[in-house]
Amino acid sequence: MSTKDKATVGEDQHGIESEDTETVGKPLLAAEKSRMTCRNVFVYYGEKMAIDNISLDIGKNEVLSMIGPSGCGKSTFLRCLNRMNDTIDICRVDGDIKLDNQDIYDQKLDVVPLRARVGMVFQKPNPFPKSIYDNIAYGPRIHGMVDSKTDTDEVVETSLKRAGLWEEVKDRLDAPGTGLSGGQQQRLCIARAIAVNPEVILMDEPCSALDPIATAKIEELIDELREEFTIAIVTHSMQQAARVSQRTAYFHMGKLIEVGKTNKIFTMPSHQLTEDYITGRFG
């Protein structure tokens, strides 16, 4: 963070403790020990603005939830964090997004290793049409992280254990990943993401297609993974945000209205729009 930004946090926003975010579109953010920093981010689809001047930090070893009505820009913003929007021809991203102080939109930056460092888990489980073993081994192989079958075996086992899936699949690693249940497939996708040792994991409504039991397992897993990774999750479930995150950001019509500690956002929001959404007056 620049000296100017530090001054803004200290003087205008009174630092992390108060997290005063009453000015629409200018909530300041600061996460202690920030892993990713975003400043003045705009996203356009052709001439249409989808994200309007968002500044936000994502802290090391925290879960940040992004909530808001459908179409408010939270998934679009999430996709900026590992340049997934690059795949959309008419999409343009302006502003400053850094991972460990490195500009991820630097033209010289290779997006392939970036997406290993910032992994993504999508709304619907999307295992490769390969075996459970090869789903996990694929990333480490293409990134040159394993030199032998022994190395690969170790990565596969470790990743599946971290994702809480090893005991359920250890005797059928050659079976297709697509043959698992929905909840197991989503945990397989999480295991695939963490197999390449990312720094950040992005989750775009990872439980929306799952039943309550599978959702509970994913939420438990998110809490465990926070010890090793930084996690940003988009969710339509305010209950889920309250359960899994340390900080919550509320989006509305492409703007970041408010961000703060989760318990404060849900009990004493600073902005009327946030309160209206949380209390069900709209959304």
N, C-alpha and C positions, 0 to 999 in steps of 0.2 A: 504494500500500500504506500502511496506517495505521501510526502509530508502534508500536502494539501488535504488529501483524503483523511489523514489522521486528525488534522485540525477540524475537519468537518464533523467527524465522529465525536470528537471531544467537546467542541464548542456548540455545534448546532443540534447534535443528536444526543449529547450527554453520555456517549459511550455505550458499551454493551449492556450495562445494568438497566438503564432506563428504556432503551430502544424506542424512543419517541418516534412514531412514524406517521404523524398526522397529515403531512403534506402528500397528497396523492401523486404517485409517480416518482417520488423522491425519498423512499424509505431507505435509511442507511443501515443497515445490514450487519455490522461487523461481527464476524464470527471469530472467536478466540482461536489462534493458530489456524488461520485460513489455509485451506488446500486449494480452492479455486476462488478467484476474484473476478467479478463481472462488473463493468462500469459502462453506463450509458449505452446499453445494448438496444438496438432497433432491428427489427426483422420485417422485411417487405416481401410480399408475393406479388411480383409485378409492381403495380402502383399502389397496391393495398398494404397499409401498415398493419402488421399482426402483433408486433411487440413494440411498445412505446417507452423508450428511455428507462430501461430497467437496470438498476445497480443492486448487486446481491453478492454476499460471500457464502461459501460453503466450507464449514470448518472441518479440520482433521478429526477423524473418529467421531463424527456426529451423523445423525440421520436428520436431514432437512426434508420436511413434507411440503409439497406445493398443492394447495387446494384452490377451488373456485368453480364457478359454473362451467358447463360445457362450452367450448369455444372461446374461453377467456385467454388462451395463449400459453397455458402452463406446459403442455406437451411440446409446443413449438419451441419454447425457451429451453426445455430439457434437451431437445435435439441439437441445440446450439452448442452444448457443452462437450460433445465429441464430434461435432461437424457433420452430423447425420443430415442436416439440411443441405449440405453440398450436393446431395443426390437429386435435389429438386431444381430443375433448370431455372425457373423463374424466381427462386428464392435468393434474397440478398441479406446478409448479416452485417450490420455496422456496429462499431463499438469496440470495447476492449475486454477480452476474456483470457485469463491467464490460469495456467495450471502450474503450481509451484513457481510462480513468477515468470513462466515462459508463455509467450503469446501463442495461443493455439491456432490463431488465424494467420500466422507468419507464412508467407507464400513459399518459403523454403522448407516448411515443416511437412514431413511425410505423414499423411493421415492414418496409414496402416498401423504404425507403432502407437500413434495417439489413441486409436480405438482399442488397443490392447491396454493402455494405461487408464483409459476411461471406458469401461465396459458397459454394455447395455442389456437390460432384460425387458422384453416387450410385453404388451398387454396379453397377447395370446402366446402360449408356449410354442416355440418354433425349433424343436430339435432337428438336427440334420437327418436326412434319410440314411443314417448309418447306425452302426452298433452303439450301444451305450458307451463302450470303451473308446470308440473312434470319435464320438461326439466330444469327449473330454480331451483326447490326445491331439485333435486337429490343430488347435491353436498353438500349443507348445511346439508342435512339429514345424508349422510354417514360420514361426518366429525363431526357430533355431535354439529352443530352450532345452531340448533333450538330445542326447547323443546316442542313446542305446535303449533297448527294450526295457532294461531294468529301470533306467531313468523315467521312461514313459509310464511304466507300471506304477512307480512311486507317485508320480504326479496325478495319475488317474485316481489312485486310492485316496491320496490326501485330499484332492478336490471334492470327491464324493463324500468323504467323511465331513469336510467342512460344510458341505451343503446338506448334511443330515440324511444322506441317501445310501451310504455304503452298505449298511446292514440289509437294506431292502433289495439291493441289486447285485451284491458281490458274487452270487452264484450264477448270474446270467448276464455277464458283461458283454457277451457276443450277441445278445438279443437286440432287436431294433429299438432305438430310443423312442420311436413313435408308438411302440406298443405299451408304453407305460401309461398310468392314469394321468389325468390332467395335472394334478398337484405334483406328482412325481416328475412329469415332463418339465414343469416350471422349475423345480429344484435342480433338475439336470441342466437346464439352461443357466441357472445361477452357478452351478459347478463348472460349466463350460466357461463362463465369464471369469471366474476366479482362478482358473487353471493357468492363466497367463500373468498372474500376480498384478492385477490392476491396482491403481491408487484410489480410483473412484469407481463406484458402481451406480449407474443410472437405472431407475426402475420406473417404467411407464405403466401405471395401473396393473401391477403384476398379479393381483388377486381377483381382478374383475371377472375372470372366466372360471373361478374356482368355487368349490363349495365351502361352507364354514369350517369344516375340519381341516381341509387343505390350506385354507387361508390362515388358520391359527398356526399351522406348522411354518408357513412362510414368514409370518410375523415373528415367531420365535427365532427363526433363522436370521432375520434382519437384525434383531437385537444382539445375537451372538456375533454376527459379522462386523458390527460396528466397532468391536475391539480391534479389528485389523484394517478396516476400510472406511473410507468416507462414502456415504450413501445419500443420494438425492432421489426422492420418490414422489411421483405424481399420483394422487389418489382422489377419487370422488367420495371416499368414505371419511367423514370427519372423525368417526370413531377410530378408524385405523390410524389416522394421523395422530390422534391423541395417544394411542397406545404405543406407537413405534418411534415417534420423533422427539428430538430435543428442541428443535425450532420448527416453526411453521410459517410459510409465506402464503398470503392470500392474494390471488390474482383476480382482476376484473377488467374485462374489455381491453386486454392487451397491456394493462398497467399492473405494476406491483403496488398494491394498496398499503400493505402492512406486513412486516416480518418481525418476529420476536420469539421469545421462549414459548413453547407450545402451551403450557398451562396458562400463561398470560393471555395469549391470543384467544383461547377458548373461554376464559373467565372474565377478563377485563380488556377486550379489544379497544384500541385507541380510535378506530375509525368507524363511523356509522355503517358504511358499506360492509365491513367485516362483521359487525354485530348483526346486521340484517341477514346476512348469509348464514351465519352460525345458528341463529335463532329460527331459521326456516321461513323468514319473511319473503325471500326469493331464492332462486338457485336451481 
